[in-house]
Amino acid sequence: MTAQTEKFEFKAEVNQLLDILVHSLYTNREIFLRELVSNASDALDKMRFAINSNPELDDDVDPEILIAYDEEKKTVTVTDTGIGMTREEVMANIGTIAHSGSAEFVKQAAESKDSLDSLIGRFGVGFYSIFMVSDHVVVRTKSYLKDEPAIQWVSDGKNAYELTEIEPEMDHGTIIEIQLNEDNAERFGSEDKLRDIVKRHSNFVSFPIMIGGERVNTVSALWREPKFQIKQEQYEEFYKFLTYDVQPPIDTLHFSVDAPVQFNSLLFIPEKDLDIFGMDRDNWGLDLYVRRVLIEKQNKNLLPEYLSFIKGVVDTEDLPLNISRETLQDNLLIGKISATLTKQVLGQLEKLSKDDAEKYAKFWKAHSKIFKAGHMDFVNRDKYAKLLRFDSSKAEENTLVSFADYIERAKEDQKEIYYSFVASREAANLNPHLEIFRNKDIEVLYLYEPIDEFVMESIREHEGFDFVAAEYADLEKLDKFESAKKEDEPEPLSKEQEKDMDALIAKMKEVLGEQVAEVKISERLSDSPCRLVNPDGAMTSSMEKLMKAMNKDSSIPTKTMEVNADHPLLRSMLEIFKVNPDDEFIALSSNQLLESALLLEGYLNDPHALVGRIQSLLTKAGGWYAELEKKD
């Protein structure tokens, strides 16, 4: 008896949505194979569930997914040995847009106590992606229910489909035969090309995917396995597979989360910055999977950019397989996953800093430049602040300190964390702004990179300690701490000398003119002859330089010059000034002091005048010294 073929019109919603699904939702046409493999995997999962739930169900069919290409017919065939479908299920599931997926299946399975008749291998909207690449599709399926006949479904994806009862080709499962259209026959027309697609998108599907008699998905989805069953060598092998990095990672973060959203994650901290030359800054993000199926490579919404050094995968049950890249960006679940992941990563880094200082030092050396950009993460500010490290005036060689280290060493009644931007430790020792801190034995954090100041400006305080730039420290707060006594303390100025010093200061301002806003006696200096400060004290000199560089402004700012009245040079200038206020030495020294200070601050663009003046002063000083030697 010849099997009868019946023709059915697609339900209205299919006609309305098919064109949108094919041409809008799926922008990458190779996704069709990912969707079919995912559906096949679901069908195999449900068959396994059926077998485990019904001891009387005798089944010895190996669970697998077979993919083949027929060069002569230009067809791609995807076969699974899953649960299959009945005639009614085919009409319900491929004649309409499925409104649910695995999550609905799990829910029904949990509630079902009698049979699994209604729990069938379903096709979601992903099934229709095959019409992006095909002119004609044939589906042959056989339900696992013994008395149900095999069914063939045929359609060109336009207005209708045909159903025919056929002889079964297997005990249960589904065969999908796709007639590639002219545009895509070359693009997907070989087993090698199909193998590459599977490796990119479906490499971690738990069932064997066979192409040409060879299993394609050979790497297991470790993030789905219990941690206690995984060896360190397996983590390292997976990391190398994921990143192509020959070095093992510094640390591995493997965790599962059930609330507020369910997901599994396996993350790694590379030992080195994988963007060696700084030319590939956009190459970051975590691979996003839905039930072991890759949805997007390098999703940049799962972690903030300051954690972009993290490599790994995230796999969730709660997203639909057919979600678009554009929809992902606005998805609330992605936001919840991101918030949870960020807290988990920061927590793991804090644990690493406490448990293994050597490993944490490796992390900081490799990734601190990127990590420091997290100063804008106000939600996790406290967690972030605990992880920051800096050099400091009290740090041991080749070690960095945390805010907690600084606070532990702070003086009694000290409630400020002082910092200063310097070029190096050597430069810090010559920095006049830091003299008062050396004299009072108060620790100062050394900032070496421009972003460090933005970090301090953003965080502002930690554990009740305010961050204060050393050059603008409040003298009243510093005065309560005892200063170290110098062996060669100069005699204090007499009343008459104080008046003369005021006159000298006025003369120096006259000589320097508009190059300085003001010249005044410093209350902070003890070793250096002078220092420069912004008149309003609103911005540190290093931040000012950064702003000027960003605006391509090379002009020298007008600053206040503070002089050390106890310095030997100022005392010598005073003696000369008392004899001759217009002596050339006063002008030479005033300009030399200013330009030396500008040089230390990094503002002096043209050192020629400074060098010439030094030579002139050395010549005169040499003559004076020679005369003194003759007298002796």
LINDA-V452760 format. One record per backbone hydrogen bond with DSSP energy under -1.0 kcal/mol. CO is the residue of the C=O (numbers start at 1). NH is the residue of the N-H. E is the energy in kcal/mol with one decimal. If there is no record, write none. Layout:
co->CO nh->NH e->E
co->CO nh->NH e->E
This chain:
co->6 nh->163 e->-2.9
co->8 nh->161 e->-2.5
co->11 nh->14 e->-1.3
co->11 nh->15 e->-1.7
co->12 nh->16 e->-2.1
co->13 nh->17 e->-2.0
co->14 nh->18 e->-2.7
co->17 nh->21 e->-2.9
co->18 nh->22 e->-2.4
co->19 nh->23 e->-2.3
co->20 nh->24 e->-2.5
co->20 nh->25 e->-1.7
co->21 nh->26 e->-1.1
co->28 nh->31 e->-1.8
co->29 nh->32 e->-1.6
co->30 nh->33 e->-1.2
co->31 nh->35 e->-2.6
co->32 nh->36 e->-2.0
co->33 nh->37 e->-2.6
co->34 nh->38 e->-2.3
co->35 nh->39 e->-2.5
co->36 nh->40 e->-2.4
co->37 nh->41 e->-2.6
co->38 nh->42 e->-2.3
co->39 nh->43 e->-2.3
co->40 nh->44 e->-2.1
co->41 nh->45 e->-2.4
co->42 nh->46 e->-2.3
co->43 nh->47 e->-1.7
co->43 nh->83 e->-1.1
co->44 nh->48 e->-2.4
co->45 nh->49 e->-2.1
co->46 nh->50 e->-2.2
co->47 nh->51 e->-2.4
co->48 nh->52 e->-2.4
co->49 nh->53 e->-1.8
co->50 nh->54 e->-1.4
co->54 nh->57 e->-2.0
co->56 nh->58 e->-1.0
co->64 nh->81 e->-1.3
co->65 nh->210 e->-3.3
co->66 nh->79 e->-3.1
co->68 nh->77 e->-2.7
co->70 nh->74 e->-1.9
co->70 nh->75 e->-1.3
co->74 nh->180 e->-2.1
co->75 nh->70 e->-2.5
co->76 nh->178 e->-3.1
co->77 nh->68 e->-2.2
co->78 nh->176 e->-2.8
co->79 nh->66 e->-2.9
co->80 nh->174 e->-1.7
co->83 nh->144 e->-1.9
co->84 nh->121 e->-1.1
co->86 nh->90 e->-2.4
co->87 nh->91 e->-2.1
co->88 nh->92 e->-2.2
co->89 nh->93 e->-2.7
co->90 nh->94 e->-2.7
co->95 nh->11 e->-1.5
co->101 nh->105 e->-1.9
co->102 nh->106 e->-3.0
co->103 nh->107 e->-2.0
co->104 nh->108 e->-2.5
co->105 nh->109 e->-3.1
co->106 nh->110 e->-2.2
co->107 nh->111 e->-1.4
co->108 nh->112 e->-1.8
co->116 nh->119 e->-1.3
co->118 nh->120 e->-1.2
co->124 nh->127 e->-1.6
co->125 nh->128 e->-1.3
co->126 nh->129 e->-1.6
co->127 nh->130 e->-1.6
co->128 nh->131 e->-1.5
co->129 nh->132 e->-1.9
co->130 nh->133 e->-1.2
co->133 nh->181 e->-2.8
co->136 nh->179 e->-2.8
co->137 nh->155 e->-2.0
co->138 nh->177 e->-3.3
co->139 nh->153 e->-3.5
co->140 nh->175 e->-3.1
co->141 nh->151 e->-2.8
co->142 nh->173 e->-2.5
co->145 nh->148 e->-1.5
co->150 nh->166 e->-2.0
co->151 nh->141 e->-2.7
co->152 nh->164 e->-2.0
co->153 nh->139 e->-3.4
co->154 nh->162 e->-2.7
co->155 nh->137 e->-2.4
co->159 nh->10 e->-2.7
co->161 nh->8 e->-3.1
co->162 nh->154 e->-2.2
co->163 nh->6 e->-2.7
co->164 nh->152 e->-3.0
co->173 nh->142 e->-2.8
co->174 nh->80 e->-2.6
co->175 nh->140 e->-2.9
co->176 nh->78 e->-2.6
co->177 nh->138 e->-2.5
co->178 nh->76 e->-2.1
co->179 nh->135 e->-2.2
co->181 nh->185 e->-1.4
co->184 nh->188 e->-2.2
co->188 nh->190 e->-1.4
co->190 nh->194 e->-2.0
co->191 nh->195 e->-2.6
co->192 nh->196 e->-2.0
co->193 nh->197 e->-1.8
co->194 nh->198 e->-2.2
co->195 nh->199 e->-2.3
co->196 nh->200 e->-1.8
co->197 nh->201 e->-2.4
co->198 nh->202 e->-2.8
co->201 nh->294 e->-2.9
co->202 nh->205 e->-1.4
co->208 nh->65 e->-2.7
co->209 nh->216 e->-3.1
co->210 nh->67 e->-2.8
co->211 nh->214 e->-1.3
co->214 nh->211 e->-2.6
co->216 nh->218 e->-1.4
co->220 nh->222 e->-1.8
co->221 nh->224 e->-2.0
co->222 nh->225 e->-2.1
co->226 nh->229 e->-1.5
co->227 nh->230 e->-1.7
co->231 nh->235 e->-1.7
co->232 nh->236 e->-2.4
co->233 nh->237 e->-2.3
co->234 nh->238 e->-2.5
co->235 nh->239 e->-2.6
co->236 nh->240 e->-2.2
co->237 nh->241 e->-2.1
co->238 nh->242 e->-2.3
co->239 nh->243 e->-2.6
co->240 nh->244 e->-2.3
co->251 nh->269 e->-2.3
co->253 nh->267 e->-3.3
co->255 nh->265 e->-2.2
co->257 nh->263 e->-2.3
co->263 nh->257 e->-3.0
co->264 nh->315 e->-3.0
co->265 nh->255 e->-2.0
co->266 nh->313 e->-2.1
co->267 nh->253 e->-3.2
co->268 nh->311 e->-2.3
co->269 nh->250 e->-3.1
co->274 nh->276 e->-1.4
co->275 nh->278 e->-1.1
co->280 nh->283 e->-1.9
co->282 nh->284 e->-1.8
co->286 nh->299 e->-3.0
co->287 nh->314 e->-2.6
co->288 nh->295 e->-3.4
co->288 nh->296 e->-1.6
co->289 nh->316 e->-2.1
co->290 nh->293 e->-1.4
co->293 nh->290 e->-2.7
co->296 nh->288 e->-2.7
co->299 nh->286 e->-1.7
co->304 nh->307 e->-2.0
co->305 nh->308 e->-2.1
co->307 nh->310 e->-1.9
co->311 nh->268 e->-3.2
co->312 nh->287 e->-2.3
co->313 nh->266 e->-2.1
co->314 nh->289 e->-3.5
co->315 nh->264 e->-3.0
co->316 nh->291 e->-1.0
co->320 nh->323 e->-1.4
co->324 nh->328 e->-2.1
co->325 nh->329 e->-1.2
co->328 nh->331 e->-1.1
co->331 nh->335 e->-1.4
co->332 nh->336 e->-1.9
co->333 nh->337 e->-2.7
co->334 nh->338 e->-2.7
co->335 nh->339 e->-2.2
co->336 nh->340 e->-2.1
co->337 nh->341 e->-3.2
co->338 nh->342 e->-2.7
co->339 nh->343 e->-1.7
co->340 nh->344 e->-2.3
co->341 nh->345 e->-2.8
co->342 nh->346 e->-2.5
co->343 nh->347 e->-2.3
co->344 nh->348 e->-2.3
co->345 nh->349 e->-2.4
co->346 nh->350 e->-2.1
co->347 nh->351 e->-2.2
co->348 nh->352 e->-2.4
co->349 nh->353 e->-2.2
co->350 nh->354 e->-1.4
co->351 nh->355 e->-2.6
co->352 nh->356 e->-2.6
co->356 nh->360 e->-2.2
co->357 nh->361 e->-2.2
co->358 nh->362 e->-1.6
co->359 nh->363 e->-2.3
co->360 nh->364 e->-2.7
co->361 nh->365 e->-2.3
co->362 nh->366 e->-2.1
co->363 nh->367 e->-2.8
co->364 nh->368 e->-1.8
co->367 nh->371 e->-2.7
co->368 nh->372 e->-2.6
co->370 nh->373 e->-1.5
co->371 nh->374 e->-2.3
co->372 nh->375 e->-1.4
co->374 nh->377 e->-2.3
co->376 nh->378 e->-1.7
co->380 nh->384 e->-2.8
co->381 nh->385 e->-2.9
co->382 nh->386 e->-1.6
co->384 nh->387 e->-1.4
co->385 nh->388 e->-1.1
co->390 nh->401 e->-3.4
co->391 nh->446 e->-2.7
co->392 nh->395 e->-1.2
co->396 nh->399 e->-1.7
co->401 nh->390 e->-2.2
co->402 nh->406 e->-2.1
co->403 nh->407 e->-2.8
co->404 nh->408 e->-2.1
co->405 nh->409 e->-1.3
co->411 nh->414 e->-2.1
co->415 nh->466 e->-2.2
co->417 nh->468 e->-2.5
co->418 nh->445 e->-2.9
co->419 nh->470 e->-3.3
co->420 nh->447 e->-2.7
co->424 nh->428 e->-2.0
co->425 nh->429 e->-1.6
co->431 nh->434 e->-1.3
co->432 nh->435 e->-1.1
co->434 nh->438 e->-1.9
co->435 nh->439 e->-2.6
co->436 nh->440 e->-1.4
co->437 nh->442 e->-2.7
co->439 nh->484 e->-2.2
co->444 nh->393 e->-2.2
co->445 nh->420 e->-2.3
co->447 nh->422 e->-2.5
co->449 nh->452 e->-1.8
co->450 nh->453 e->-1.0
co->451 nh->455 e->-2.1
co->452 nh->456 e->-2.1
co->453 nh->457 e->-2.6
co->454 nh->458 e->-2.1
co->455 nh->459 e->-2.5
co->456 nh->460 e->-2.1
co->459 nh->461 e->-2.1
co->460 nh->467 e->-3.1
co->462 nh->465 e->-2.0
co->465 nh->462 e->-2.4
co->466 nh->417 e->-3.3
co->468 nh->419 e->-2.0
co->469 nh->472 e->-1.7
co->470 nh->473 e->-1.5
co->474 nh->478 e->-1.4
co->475 nh->479 e->-2.7
co->478 nh->481 e->-1.8
co->494 nh->498 e->-2.5
co->495 nh->499 e->-1.7
co->496 nh->500 e->-2.2
co->497 nh->501 e->-2.9
co->498 nh->502 e->-2.2
co->499 nh->503 e->-1.9
co->500 nh->504 e->-2.5
co->501 nh->505 e->-2.7
co->502 nh->506 e->-2.1
co->503 nh->507 e->-2.2
co->504 nh->508 e->-2.6
co->505 nh->509 e->-2.1
co->506 nh->510 e->-2.0
co->507 nh->511 e->-2.6
co->508 nh->512 e->-2.6
co->509 nh->513 e->-2.2
co->512 nh->515 e->-1.9
co->513 nh->516 e->-1.2
co->518 nh->561 e->-3.1
co->520 nh->563 e->-2.5
co->529 nh->564 e->-3.1
co->531 nh->562 e->-2.8
co->533 nh->560 e->-2.8
co->540 nh->544 e->-2.4
co->541 nh->545 e->-2.2
co->542 nh->546 e->-2.0
co->543 nh->547 e->-2.5
co->544 nh->548 e->-2.3
co->545 nh->549 e->-2.3
co->546 nh->550 e->-2.3
co->547 nh->551 e->-1.7
co->548 nh->553 e->-3.5
co->549 nh->552 e->-1.2
co->559 nh->517 e->-2.3
co->560 nh->533 e->-2.3
co->561 nh->520 e->-2.3
co->562 nh->531 e->-2.2
co->563 nh->522 e->-3.1
co->564 nh->567 e->-1.8
co->567 nh->571 e->-2.3
co->568 nh->572 e->-2.4
co->569 nh->573 e->-2.5
co->570 nh->574 e->-2.2
co->571 nh->575 e->-2.0
co->572 nh->576 e->-2.3
co->573 nh->577 e->-2.7
co->574 nh->578 e->-2.2
co->575 nh->579 e->-1.2
co->576 nh->580 e->-3.1
co->580 nh->583 e->-2.0
co->583 nh->586 e->-1.3
co->584 nh->588 e->-2.7
co->585 nh->589 e->-2.8
co->586 nh->590 e->-2.3
co->587 nh->591 e->-2.4
co->588 nh->592 e->-2.3
co->589 nh->593 e->-2.9
co->590 nh->594 e->-2.0
co->591 nh->595 e->-2.7
co->592 nh->596 e->-2.5
co->593 nh->597 e->-2.0
co->594 nh->598 e->-2.5
co->595 nh->599 e->-2.3
co->596 nh->600 e->-2.2
co->597 nh->601 e->-1.9
co->598 nh->603 e->-2.9
co->607 nh->611 e->-2.6
co->608 nh->612 e->-2.5
co->609 nh->613 e->-2.3
co->610 nh->614 e->-2.2
co->611 nh->615 e->-2.2
co->612 nh->616 e->-2.0
co->613 nh->617 e->-2.7
co->614 nh->618 e->-2.6
co->615 nh->619 e->-2.1
co->616 nh->620 e->-2.2
co->617 nh->621 e->-2.9
co->618 nh->622 e->-2.6
co->619 nh->623 e->-1.8
co->620 nh->624 e->-2.4
co->621 nh->625 e->-2.6
co->622 nh->626 e->-2.1
co->623 nh->627 e->-2.0
co->624 nh->628 e->-2.1
co->625 nh->629 e->-2.2
co->626 nh->630 e->-1.8
co->627 nh->631 e->-1.9
co->628 nh->632 e->-1.9
